């Protein structure tokens, strides 16, 4: 897509989006195997491979949330440069995993500030295989809420406790009322529960409850990953559904062990009772639940 068409088509979004919905917009921005999906107030998300990237792009502020990989995030940077020539004001990492941070290095010299929870930075330092090819956060926060105004938008990072890891941030574009969940929500897709980085399924349920109560019915939520046939964006009800999945998984494992079943026997299922939408092998979830309940990890 050339610059003239990009600007022309971007100027049509407000009027067309109101009459045709997001399906038209998705098709409009689909190109070369990646997709720039606008939501509202100059905020949207980018998909290609790895965890979903959030973005805000206007003439007075640019924000990027997560970075996938170097080759894929290069496409995002290219599109942002077509939108505006300003430097990227803020890069945010929701957590440390490689499919969300391997593209960080592409922002060296481009991003004015890189921010994450302090545990996320520590996890990235601990797991980095090539420190010379890694761009670490230069700003961290410990608990509660971190905020910064970028252009017309206020960016807020919330830390509600351990979940997918011990360093996951919930990222809020306040004026647009869009929340990037990172991997705190796998929409109808079996999650990765990183026990090596402090994941906790019981606490994760509390994190989702706090997130649900912090935002409202108008909030658009963007997820790190989604199962086949499910959206990468959604509403508060998805948080309750995933909370239920985690709860039912812990209950299933506890009941099974109490009944004399081995972990291997419990793992031989493609669905957790009471949470049928999460289909496929449940072995990773059951292993994590077993560690949490019976090994104290």
ZIZITA-V780442 format. One record per residue. N is the residue number from 0. RES is the residue in one small letter. PHI is phi in whole degrees, -180 to 180 (none if undefined). Layout:
N|RES|PHI  N|RES|PHI
This chain:
0|x|none  1|x|-80  2|x|-62  3|x|-62  4|x|-68  5|x|-60  6|x|-65  7|x|-61  8|x|-71  9|x|-61  10|x|-68  11|x|-87  12|x|-59  13|x|-60  14|x|-72  15|x|-73  16|x|-59  17|x|-69  18|x|-107  19|x|-116  20|x|82  21|x|-77  22|x|-61  23|x|-65  24|x|-64  25|x|-60  26|x|-66  27|x|-60  28|x|-100  29|x|-79  30|x|-161  31|x|52  32|x|84  33|x|-124  34|x|-142  35|x|-103  36|x|-109  37|x|-77  38|x|-112  39|x|-163  40|x|55  41|x|66  42|x|-113  43|x|-161  44|x|-139  45|x|-122  46|x|-129  47|x|-152  48|x|-147  49|x|86  50|x|-69  51|x|-60  52|x|-100  53|x|-98  54|x|-149  55|x|-130  56|x|-138  57|x|-146  58|x|-72  59|x|-124  60|x|179  61|x|-131  62|x|-130  63|x|-127  64|x|-116  65|x|73  66|x|-139  67|x|51  68|x|-124  69|x|-58  70|x|-71  71|x|-76  72|x|-69  73|x|-61  74|x|-68  75|x|-62  76|x|-59  77|x|-60  78|x|-69  79|x|-65  80|x|-66  81|x|-70  82|x|-78  83|x|-159  84|x|-93  85|x|-72  86|x|-70  87|x|-73  88|x|-76  89|x|-149  90|x|-113  91|x|-118  92|x|-108  93|x|-70  94|x|-165  95|x|-93  96|x|-57  97|x|-60  98|x|-76  99|x|-117  100|x|-131  101|x|-64  102|x|-85  103|x|-53  104|x|-61  105|x|-67  106|x|-98  107|x|-63  108|x|84  109|x|-103  110|x|-97  111|x|-71  112|x|-150  113|x|-124  114|x|-129  115|x|-162  116|x|-65  117|x|-61  118|x|-69  119|x|-64  120|x|-62  121|x|-61  122|x|-66  123|x|-67  124|x|-63  125|x|-69  126|x|-100  127|x|-66  128|x|-88  129|x|-139  130|x|-56  131|x|-71  132|x|-112  133|x|-127  134|x|-108  135|x|-88  136|x|-58  137|x|-101  138|x|-135  139|x|-133  140|x|-136  141|x|-102  142|x|-153  143|x|71  144|x|-136  145|x|-120  146|x|-135  147|x|-154  148|x|-87  149|x|-127  150|x|60  151|x|-90  152|x|-111  153|x|-110  154|x|-98  155|x|-128  156|x|-109  157|x|-114  158|x|-116  159|x|-109  160|x|120  161|x|-69  162|x|-149  163|x|-61  164|x|-140  165|x|-97  166|x|-137  167|x|-83  168|x|-103  169|x|-95  170|x|-108  171|x|-115  172|x|-84  173|x|-65  174|x|-69  175|x|-76  176|x|56  177|x|-122  178|x|-116  179|x|-96  180|x|-89  181|x|56  182|x|-96  183|x|-73  184|x|-141  185|x|-102  186|x|-76  187|x|56  188|x|-132  189|x|-59  190|x|-82  191|x|-94  192|x|-115  193|x|-87  194|x|-63  195|x|-68  196|x|-117  197|x|83  198|x|-61  199|x|-148  200|x|-72  201|x|-67  202|x|-64  203|x|-58  204|x|-61  205|x|-66  206|x|-59  207|x|-66  208|x|-65  209|x|-65  210|x|-64  211|x|-57  212|x|-77  213|x|-79  214|x|-111  215|x|-135  216|x|-70  217|x|-90  218|x|-67  219|x|-96  220|x|-104  221|x|-113  222|x|-109  223|x|-67  224|x|-150  225|x|-142  226|x|-74  227|x|-60  228|x|88  229|x|-116  230|x|-83  231|x|-86  232|x|-129  233|x|-173  234|x|-121  235|x|-59  236|x|-60  237|x|-64  238|x|-65  239|x|-65  240|x|-66  241|x|-72  242|x|-58  243|x|-63  244|x|-59  245|x|-64  246|x|-63  247|x|-65  248|x|-66  249|x|-64  250|x|-63  251|x|-62  252|x|-69  253|x|-61  254|x|-63  255|x|-66  256|x|-65  257|x|-60  258|x|-90  259|x|90  260|x|-83  261|x|-81  262|x|-61  263|x|-64  264|x|-67  265|x|-65  266|x|-76  267|x|-83  268|x|-141  269|x|-113  270|x|-163  271|x|-88  272|x|-55  273|x|92  274|x|-142  275|x|-70  276|x|-73  277|x|-90  278|x|-102  279|x|108  280|x|-56  281|x|-105  282|x|-63  283|x|-65  284|x|-65  285|x|-68  286|x|-60  287|x|-66  288|x|-63  289|x|-62  290|x|-59  291|x|-70  292|x|-81  293|x|-122  294|x|-119  295|x|64  296|x|-117
